[in-house]
Amino acid sequence: MPKTLIPAQRHRMIREYLEVHQIVRSSMLSEMLGASEATIRRDLEWLERQGVVERAYGGAILSTRMPLEPAYTHSAQAHPEEKRWIGRAAAALVKDGDTVLLNSGTTTTEVLRALRARTDLSNLILVTNNITAAADAREAPFEVILLGGDFRPRAMSTVGRFAYDQLRQFCGGMAIIGVDGISLKYGCTTPSSVEAEIGQTMVDRTRGPVVIVADHSKWGVVSNYEIASLDRVHTLVVDSGLSPESRDELKARSVNVLLAGPEAGTNGLEPATL
């Protein structure tokens, strides 16, 4: 690689690399672009100001904005197999006698479906604003409490003051939260303020672990409203499409990473550590 690349060329090549790999080390960019690490650091600082990357320790992660909320039916078509894997892995963390707070979303619906298949949860209480999940729980062996409130067809959920006030009456042992984006800098986010309010309240009303369920495509995505900062997250349940480097970044911030799916092997967090 010639050492005469101008900043615009380096910026373009960094973006192109991240669009494929999502995460990169500064040392690798220095070698690839024939530039000093100090120069690469300035390049990453410039790209971060443009909203292209989010700097991490020793490198950067591609940053993607999600300003608009996708419709439920559209979300359900994205990574369906990975969501089923994640749902089963997250459901395995739940113990009989728990009170679990579960928010809206297609991935959390898969958690409910996996819980429904278990026969050892007769004393479980599940509190949710997820209408699809609640409907799927009609044959579940445990109690399901659907929050009242304003119906949001786009997310198949209930939100608003009634849902919020009712949720404040519960003290959950675990929260299982679906999100639209996960970022080292901005935490767990969603495009909807009313969905964020419900998610935030579930996190606040949980005395035990907060478990985030999200497929790998949510990594590096930043949306408008924060649900939880990473320091509030105990575990991320994700498919093996999340790179090892990204897993290391999360673990460095004390977030346990539980891999779901046939390629996960033994790399995930054991449920017993919750």
Secondary structure, DSSP 4 states (H G I P E B T S, - for coil): --S---HHHHHHHHHHHHHHHSEEEHHHHHHHHT--HHHHHHHHHHHHHTTSEEEETTEEEE-EEE-SPPPHHHHHTSSHHHHHHHHHHHHTT--TT-EEEE-SSHHHHHHHHHHHT-SS-TT-EEEE-BHHHHHHTTT-SSEEEE--SEEETTTTEEESHHHHHHHTT--BSEEEEE-SEEETTTEEEES-HHHHHHHHHHHHTBSS-EEEE--GGGBTEEESEEEE-GGG--EEEEETTS-HHHHHHHHHTT-EEEEESTT-TT-SPPGGG-
